Amino acid sequence: MSKELGKLRRRIREIDEALLRLAKQRFDLVREIGEVKRNHRLPITDLQIEREVIDHALSVQAELGLDAGFVKNWINSLVAQSVRIQSNDTRNFGIYQIFERADELKAQGKHVIRLEAGEPDFILPESIRQDSKKYVDSKEYTGYVSSKGLNDLREKIAEALNSRYGSAIKSDQILVTPGGKFAIYAAVMAKISIAERAVILEPYWPMYSECVKHANGRVDFIHTTLEDNWNINLEKLASAFDVGAKVLFLNSPCNPTGMTVTRHDMEEIVELGRKKKVTIISDEVYSAYSFNNLCSILETECEEFVYVNSFSKRFGMTGWRIGYAVADKGTIARMQQILQMALTCVPGFIQKTALEVLKNDPQPFDDFAQQIKGRVKVAVNELRKLPVSFSEPQGGMYLFPRSNVEGFDSSEFAPRLLENKLVAIAPGTAFGDYLNHFRLSMTTSPENIEAGIRKLGEELQKT
Ligand code: PLP
């Protein structure tokens, strides 16, 4: 009996090995296909082809009488891994290298113009910093507090959102998080399981895809272009939803393009999402910097959403690490569990400071938003003198121009510009398949922005 069992188990191992060897062959082929796509500048994902691959697997499943759920998971994992292989081969997260090198040069005493960072050059008003010290001195706010967030802060956030958007958010629909980043992470962890799909509109903030990868999910990118004024193609979105998306990321105003989602598009997207039960993660961390009539997900009829905002950008509180998410109670409970497990809570004295910020006269913060707007104008005027094309941002803190110089490669240009001219910019490749683009951040003085863009123009002439 044990001999017989041993023989059968050996056979299982042989089959596993054969499957793994076949998987290796599949991934080698995937790499080859990636190479062809790169040479022909084709996008990595093709949802039509994926649909065919999945349908084919399901027809074999039916023929063999295998379990449909198992086959779906299995083929989706293979496809997800294939996309990951092709993406890793091409994507270059050069922004962090630029950031670190700029810091190094600065430490050597060099004056570096920082147009790469996403951090407002703004500090909380003196009176709020004084209030904050009171909370640091108290036992109550330096011990553990609720993992959901302090009641008074959540109530104040709900009140502020409802008065801005006419919504009816209740405080128990709010989770206070260490920055908007953790809100996004927890939302993804709550919504995406292995091999499930999230749709990301390119160009995008790289954290979105990193979070989905971490959840072992897979990303379907929808490429948008400057030529189309970064418009979202709703037909492409509908087909991505058809393949079975669980989540869509929206980021309005957008990092890096500065585009905002129009009310019309927002309503259409919400309707498409409702039909296919797609949760919309609406990242609105730049909502304070908007130069038009911004539409929030909170103004729509959307039922399945996670709204994300932060104190980082509007209030210059990046290092305080505080933000929040709004969603239905069930989603908030799942996200709260993740926060509780990983971090216990956002420190009480930080939450109390955030509450003071919301109670404070908004004028200094509104003035800062105006400054950002003024800087965008300066950048637009300077950029118009260069061989670049761009859409004027409708919000946010960034511009995402495209170089019209032949042979321009932003992943080569950004480090060269930093070494030769001491100007730091983010290469377009950090935000997706945008070799010709680069991102400029408006978080330094107008003088620096003007000088930085002038020097960038000089370096462009050498390309
Ligand atoms: N969302 C976007 C688009 C961002 O660019 C950032 C930060 O740069 C964040 C969210 C998160 O910021 P924080 O975690 O500081 O709130």
Boltz pocket constraint, residues with backbone or C-beta under 6 A from the ligand:
constraints:
  - pocket:
      binder: B
      contacts: [[A, 118], [A, 178], [A, 179], [A, 180], [A, 181], [A, 182], [A, 205], [A, 251], [A, 253], [A, 255], [A, 283], [A, 285], [A, 309], [A, 310], [A, 311], [A, 312], [A, 313], [A, 318], [A, 322], [A, 323]]
      max_distance: 6.0
